[in-house]
Each structure stands twice: as C-alpha cells, then as structure tokens.
Amino acid sequence: MIAIIILLAACFLAFSNGANDNFKSVFTLFGSGTTDYKKAINWGTITTLARCLFTIYIAQGLMKNF
C-alpha cells in the first residue's frame, strides 16, 4: 500500500514539475505578446515531445556503445 502511495506522489510531482518546465520554455512568446496563451502552451508541448523523442534516439545510440 505504501509503495502505491509513493508511486502516486512521484507521478504527481513529475507532472507538476513538467508542466512548469513546459511553459518556462515558451514564456517569452506569450510574455512579449507574440502569441496567445493557448498557442504558447501548444508550442511548448510540441517542442517538449520533440526533445523527448530525440533524447530516446540518442539514448539508444549510447546503449549500443555501452
């Protein structure tokens, strides 16, 4: 039971931290008035997904070397 609670707490913390990092990466677009809030969030989500996929690709290459 305690393991489930710890897992849920870790998932919540990861989600909260990721949501904060997602908007920090595109805040300049929103803050400067270049785009609205929804487009900035969408842009941040797309670029975060692209970074994740690129990281997985790079990690696979590193795993082959090791």
C-alpha positions in Angstrom: 0.0 0.0 0.0 2.8 2.4 0.9 4.5 1.7 -2.4 1.4 2.7 -4.3 1.2 6.0 -2.4 4.8 6.8 -3.1 4.3 6.0 -6.8 1.3 8.3 -7.0 3.2 11.1 -5.2 6.1 10.7 -7.5 3.8 10.8 -10.6 2.1 13.9 -9.3 5.5 15.6 -8.6 6.8 14.7 -12.1 3.6 16.0 -13.7 3.7 19.3 -11.8 7.4 19.8 -12.5 6.9 19.0 -16.2 4.0 21.4 -16.5 6.1 24.2 -15.0 9.1 23.4 -17.3 6.8 23.2 -20.3 5.6 26.8 -20.0 9.0 28.2 -19.0 10.4 27.2 -22.3 7.9 29.3 -24.3 7.1 32.1 -21.8 8.9 34.7 -24.0 6.4 34.0 -26.8 3.5 34.7 -24.5 5.1 37.5 -22.4 6.1 39.5 -25.5 2.7 39.3 -27.0 3.9 37.3 -30.0 1.3 34.6 -29.4 -1.6 33.9 -27.1 -1.6 31.5 -24.1 -3.1 28.5 -25.9 -0.7 28.7 -28.8 2.3 29.1 -26.5 1.3 26.0 -24.5 0.8 24.0 -27.7 4.2 25.1 -29.0 5.8 24.1 -25.7 4.1 20.7 -25.7 5.2 20.0 -29.3 8.8 21.1 -28.6 8.9 19.1 -25.4 7.7 16.0 -27.2 10.3 16.5 -29.9 13.0 16.8 -27.3 11.8 13.6 -25.6 11.8 11.6 -28.9 15.3 13.0 -29.8 16.6 12.0 -26.3 15.3 8.5 -26.8 17.0 8.3 -30.1 20.3 9.5 -28.7 20.0 7.2 -25.7 19.6 4.2 -27.9 22.9 5.0 -29.6 24.6 5.4 -26.3 23.2 2.0 -25.1 24.6 0.3 -28.2 28.1 1.7 -27.4 28.0 0.5 -23.8 
